[in-house]
Amino acid sequence: DYCRSPHCLQAFRTWLQKKYPSLERLNALWKTSFSRWEEVVPPRLDEAKQQENFAPWLEHRRFMLGALDAGVETVLQTVRDLDPQGKLAHSGQGLTRVNDCWDWRVMLRHYSLSGLYGRNSGLPDLVRTLQPGYPAGLWNGYGMPLEMIRSNCWNDLCNGLFAPAYWYDQYFYRRGDNRLNETGLHQQKLIAEV
């Protein structure tokens, strides 16, 4: 349900005031009875379900999608102010669902590389459809066997995902004497194959 901090709520109210000619009009459409703009607080999804009134929740969701877009655009501009060829990458975002994540169609324009969550979720297909040739990869690891990581890596490469990512807290690649351990040797072999 994203941010309901005082700062975000004030920005949300300002956004609503530009959209609706009056608080009375907002109340009529939202089926609410706010007496001042300062009282306007959107429900969380569970509250909207209980109230069987999704309009206020959906308005806040739409506002927050725009706020995320503007926030990442600000970060990208800051990077480019420091380095005109600077790029952004991100990691860990899953397939957009109704109450979390972001609008991939909009957000991909800010990034140059994505480490995606959601193997078998349809997300890689969505990203490739929205941005053909966009460099992305899927996360691997999280305790899966090393041979499964190898299989996933090759599957990703054969499907146009050229940026595999790995995470698992037990995947240390070197022993205390700096020699590669079993995981390091496995990854070394995989990198050589690729």
Sequence and secondary structure as in RCSB ss.txt:
>XXXX:A:sequence
DYCRSPHCLQAFRTWLQKKYPSLERLNALWKTSFSRWEEVVPPRLDEAKQQENFAPWLEHRRFMLGALDAGVETV
LQTVRDLDPQGKLAHSGQGLTRVNDCWDWRVMLRHYSLSGLYGRNSGLPDLVRTLQPGYPAGLWNGYGMPLEMIR
SNCWNDLCNGLFAPAYWYDQYFYRRGDNRLNETGLHQQKLIAEV
>XXXX:A:secstr
    SHHHHHHHHHHHHHHSS HHHHHHHHT   SSGGG     HHHHHHHT  HHHHHHHHHHHHHHHHHHHHH
HHHHHHH TT   EEEEE   BTTBS  HHHHGGG SEEEE  TTTTHHHHHHHHSTT  EEEEEETT  HHHHH
HHHHHHHHTT    EEE TT   B TTS B HHHHHHHHHHHH 
